[in-house]
Amino acid sequence: MKRVSCFAHLAPAAAAHHERLDGRGYHRGLSGRDIPSAARVLCAADICDALLASRPYREGLPVERVLDIMRRESGAALDPSCVEALTTVLRDGLHEAGASTPAAHLVDALQEDYAQAA
């Protein structure tokens, strides 16, 4: 991501999105406040997406099951505020709205970068 100018500022967060609050993540072994807030958000979103998505070896999990799994990891692996935000989004059905719409069509700040990348 560092090589693409419109995404370069996201590279540190993307690199840290497998870190855990308890320090048992990878690849740097960061913990607690050393993990950037954007990485905490990406971590929660990545896990949520992985659990909701169907894979060749299993169907996607139902929303309530995803929330149960994420709640169990809240405070140890996942930032509780990120889990709370995802709970709100998933319970309100906001994850289905615009699921196939590029983010640049939903977030004005991304439109210029999207046009350059296209």
N, C-alpha and C positions, 0 to 999 in steps of 0.2 A: 504494500500500500504506500510505502514511503516514496516510491518512484513515480506515483501518479499524483500530480500536484493537487488536484481537488480532494484527494483522500489522505495526503501526507500527514495532516494534523490528527488523523484517527489512528495512525500506525501504533503509537504507544499503547493506546487502549486495546486495540486489536491483539497486540502481542501479549497483553496481560489478562485476556479474558478467560484463561483457564486457571488463574490463580484462585485460591480459596481464602476466605477470611481467617481460617484457622492455620494458614501457612502450609497446608498439605497439597496445594495445587502445583502447577508447573508453568512455566519453565524456569522462573526465577526464584520461586519459593517465597514470594511476597505474602504479607499477611496484613490484616486489619487496615489501618489508615494508609499503609504504603501502596495499597491497590487503588489506582485512580477511579474516581466515581464513574467515569464513562465505561471503564472495564467491568465494573460491577454490574452496570446495566446490560452490557453486552453478554456477560456471563449468564445472567438470568434469562435473557432473551434467547440465547443459544440453546440452553438446556430446555427451555419451554418449547422451542421450535422442534428440537430433536425428539422430544416426547410426544408432541402432537402429530408429527409427520409419520406417515406410513413408510415402512422400510420393506425391503424384499423378504425379510425374515419375520416381520410382525406388522400388524395394523397399527395405525396411530392410536394413542391412548385417549380415552375420554377426558374432557376438561377437568372433571372432579378428581380423577386419578392423578392427572398432571399436578393439580394444586396440592393434593395430599403429599406427593413426592417432594415438591418444592418446599412445602411448609416444614417437612422433616429436616431439610437441609438449611433452612433459614437460621441464620446466626452462626452456623459452623462453616458452611461453604458459601452460602448466598447472603447477600445484604438483605436484612428484613424489610427495608423500605422498598427494595426492588420487587421482592416477593409480594408485598402488599399492593404495589402498583399493578403488577401482572394479574393479581387476583381480581382487581377492579376491572381491568380490561377484559379478562376472560369471562367473568361473571356477567358483564354488561353486553357481551357479544360483540365488542368492538373489534376483535381480532378477525372477524369475518368480513367486516366492511372494508372494501377496497383491497382485499387480499391479493388480487391479481393486478392491481394498479401500481405502477412504479411509484416509489416514494417521492420522486421529484414532482409528480403530479399532485401530491398531497402536501408537500412542504416547500413553500416558496423559495426558501434559501437554497434549495438543491437544484432548482431549475436551470440555472446557468451552467453549473458543473455537469448536469445531465446532458445538456445540449452539446457541450464540448466533448463529452465522452462518446456520444452517439455517432 
